[in-house]
Amino acid sequence: MAQETFIRAYEQIGSFRGGAKFSTWLYRIAVNTCLNWRQNESRRFQLQSRIAEELSARQAGGETSAAGEPDEVQAALLKLPPKQRAAVVLTVYDGLNHAEAAKILHCSETTVSWRVFAAKRKLKQWLAAGRRTDPAPSSEPARRAADLASNQVI
């Protein structure tokens, strides 16, 4: 926050009128920076919550195959940290590239890539522990989930 505050102060130095102390002006920039960050964080949380709700609705809506594998994947997805889950849902299920997902999540492409990588690693570990020797999944979401779990490129 401090770095962002000083960057904004540098960019806005021309607007300092001198009617108040410099420290007061700088403090106001710091407060506004914190409030903006909090508002943006709230938006990110709402997006992640909405994605989690959509996943729950898909699960409750019966988007499962006879093998039950999507239920396992949905349960594993819901165990992921919200930021990793959002990255996976946007890139794997919604088919966005990392740049598009990064804009939606307000982070860098590298961060999206890392979150997807970490999520795939966790999902693979969790699903391997409970994997059954079922036939290949029959539905498209189940195929994607199986590909994700086996770490194949989608």
Salt bridges, closest charged atoms under 4 A:
GLU4 OE2 - ARG8 NE 3.11
GLU41 OE1 - ARG44 NH2 2.99
GLU54 OE2 - ARG50 NE 3.90
GLU69 OE2 - ARG131 NH1 3.12
GLU72 OE2 - ARG132 NH2 2.92
ASP94 OD1 - ARG58 NH2 3.80
ASP134 OD2 - ARG132 NE 3.96
GLU140 OE2 - ARG143 NH2 2.79
GLU140 OE2 - ARG144 NE 3.43
ASP147 OD2 - ARG143 NH1 2.28
